[in-house]
Amino acid sequence: MSTVTLQRFAKDLSELVRTGALGKALHRGTIDVGVVAKKSAQMDFLRGPRPALLGAITGDLRRSVRKKTTPTSKFVRLTLSAGGGPAQVDYAAVHEFGFTGAVQVKQHTRTTVFGRTVDPFQVGPYTRMMDIRARPYLRPGRDKALQQAPQIFTAEIGDTLRRGLGGN
């Protein structure tokens, strides 16, 4: 174990700030927090029994969950989103926030009525009211990741300080 003077520590720390090594450590930590948030949203809240949780049916919503980090001069922004991607999951926000209102139903062909098979017939377009309660998955995933953020950032910054201060 080596001894480090206060002056040496201050010089090495200034060097880590000047070169951006600490900023990069914060960015890496934010990416790690984003990975935890994304995984939590996908695995903890987009699974499970309906109606309490959004049990996956096709998996499109789960696959549409994305994380993005954007570094600025003062902070690193983490964005967690869902609904994009190849499947274009338009109902992502409806499940996250809920929905009450009128929706347009397009013309379609019916083959069953009240669970019984019938000869196919056309149903014209109409408007109906919908009331879908919120079953959030992104916000609880974010909250779970934020609980782990102090440990993630402490580990990342600690590793950077050890490397920058001559440790292994």
Residue, then its C-alpha position, 0 to 999 in steps of 0.5 A: m500500500s502506498t501513501v499519497t499526499l494531499q497535494r498529489f491527490a489534488k493534482d491527480l484529481s484535477e487531472l481526472v477532471r481536466t481529461g474528462a475521465l470523471g465525466k466519462a465515469l458518470h456517463r458509464g454509470t448513467i448507462d448502467v442505471g439505464v440498463v437496470a431500468k430497461k431490464s426492470a421494465q421489461m422483466d418485472f413489469l411487462r410480465g406477470p398475471r393480468p390484469a395487475l401487470l401487463g402479461a406479455i402476449t406478443g412481446d412487441l411492447r417488451r422489445s420496444v423498450r429503449k434507453k438512451t443517454t445524452p451527455t451535456s456539459k453539465f449532466v448526462r440525461l437518461t431517457l427511457s421510452a417504449g413504442g418505437g422500433p420495427a413493431q411500432v407499438d402504438y399502445a405503449a403510452v395507453h398502458e403506461f398512463g391509461f386512457t379514457g375516451a372515444v375511439q373509432v372502430k374500423q369496418h371489419t368482418r365478424t365470425t363470432v358473436f357472443g362466443r358462437t361461430v356465425d357466418p361471416f358478416q360485415v360490421g360498419p365503422y362506429t365509435r365506442m368509449m374505452d376506459i383502460r386503467a394505467r398499468p405503468y411499466l417504465r416509471p416503476g422500472r426507472d424507480k427501481a433503477l434509481q434505488q440502485a443508482p448510488q451503488i452503481f455510481t459509487a462503483e464506477i467513480g471508485d474504479t475511475l479514481r483508483r485507475g487515475l490515482g495510480g491504483n489498479 
